[in-house]
Amino acid sequence: MEKKYIDKLAWIFLKDKKILTTLSHGKDTWYIPGGKREAGETDEQALIREVTEELSVDLIPETITYYGTFEAQAHGKPEGTIVRMTCYQAEYSGTLNPAAEVAAYDFFSSTPTEKVSPVDVLIFGDLKNQNLID
């Protein structure tokens, strides 16, 4: 069976050894903020746009740094559909405020794996191994 890939970008923002996560309207799974790129966008352009749409803040372009790329079965998709999450860290300006499809945000430590998608479980684990989250 040929694997199908979903290409996504994620913003890893850490505070007090916890990671920022978002909850979309009508969903029960929390996700690291980010999303899919639109045609012609660079990783940075897509990440800046998605974070502004979801959380009403502006990433500061010169602070964007690559963190890592993670792959796992896509949450809620047919078996063999793999999400490839390219993660970046960055500082932001403005005040976090849920917008568009995002209903809420929170900061999680490494414990709530039943509340996040399979790829986010991998990212949480990596952050924990690096001693970046509790």
C-alpha positions in Angstrom: 0.0 0.0 0.0 1.4 3.4 -1.0 1.6 5.9 1.8 -0.1 9.2 1.5 1.6 12.2 3.1 0.1 15.3 4.6 2.7 18.1 4.7 2.2 20.4 7.8 4.1 23.0 9.7 4.1 23.5 13.4 5.0 26.3 15.8 6.7 25.0 18.9 6.4 27.7 21.6 7.6 26.9 25.1 6.9 28.7 28.3 7.7 27.5 31.9 8.7 24.1 30.4 5.3 23.6 28.8 4.3 23.7 25.1 1.5 25.8 23.6 -1.3 23.7 22.1 -4.7 24.6 20.5 -8.1 23.1 20.5 -10.3 23.6 17.4 -14.1 24.2 17.7 -16.0 20.9 17.9 -12.9 18.8 18.4 -11.6 16.8 21.4 -7.9 16.6 20.3 -5.4 19.3 21.0 -2.8 20.2 18.3 0.4 22.1 18.2 -0.4 25.3 16.3 0.3 25.4 12.6 -1.1 24.0 9.4 -0.7 23.3 5.7 1.2 25.6 3.3 -0.6 27.2 0.4 0.7 27.1 -3.1 4.0 28.9 -3.5 4.5 29.6 0.3 7.8 28.9 2.0 7.8 27.2 5.4 8.2 30.6 7.1 5.5 32.3 5.2 3.0 29.5 5.8 3.9 29.3 9.5 3.5 33.0 10.0 0.2 33.0 8.2 -1.2 30.0 10.1 -0.2 31.3 13.5 -1.7 34.7 12.8 -4.9 33.1 11.6 -5.2 30.8 14.6 -3.8 32.8 17.5 -3.8 36.5 16.4 -0.1 37.0 17.0 2.7 37.7 14.6 5.8 35.5 14.5 9.0 37.5 14.4 10.6 36.2 11.1 14.3 36.6 12.2 13.6 34.4 15.3 12.2 31.5 13.3 14.5 28.4 13.8 14.1 24.9 12.6 13.4 22.4 15.4 12.8 19.0 13.6 10.6 17.0 11.4 8.3 14.2 12.7 6.2 11.6 10.9 3.3 9.5 12.3 -0.1 8.1 11.3 -2.4 11.1 10.6 -5.1 11.5 13.4 -8.6 10.7 12.1 -7.3 9.7 8.6 -7.3 6.3 6.9 -4.5 3.9 7.8 -1.3 4.7 5.8 -2.0 8.4 5.7 1.1 9.9 7.2 1.5 13.4 8.5 4.9 15.0 8.1 5.2 17.8 10.6 8.1 20.3 10.1 8.5 22.1 13.4 9.9 25.6 14.0 10.5 27.7 17.1 10.0 31.4 17.1 9.2 34.4 19.2 6.1 36.5 18.6 4.6 39.9 19.1 1.0 40.6 20.2 -1.3 38.8 22.6 -2.3 35.2 22.2 -6.0 35.1 21.3 -7.9 32.2 19.7 -9.3 33.0 16.3 -10.6 31.2 13.1 -11.1 27.5 13.9 -9.3 27.7 17.2 -11.6 27.7 20.3 -8.9 27.7 23.0 -5.2 27.4 23.7 -3.3 26.0 26.7 0.2 25.0 27.8 0.8 21.3 28.3 3.6 19.4 29.9 4.6 16.0 28.5 1.8 14.0 30.2 -1.5 14.5 28.3 -0.7 12.1 25.4 -4.3 10.8 25.2 -5.4 14.4 24.3 -3.1 15.0 21.4 -2.5 13.5 17.9 0.0 10.7 17.3 2.6 13.1 15.6 2.3 15.5 18.6 3.0 12.6 21.0 6.3 12.1 19.2 7.1 15.8 19.4 6.1 16.0 23.1 8.4 13.0 23.7 11.3 14.6 21.9 10.9 17.9 23.8 10.8 15.9 27.1 13.9 14.0 26.1 15.6 17.3 25.4 14.4 18.5 28.9 12.5 21.4 27.2 9.2 20.4 28.8 8.3 18.7 32.1 
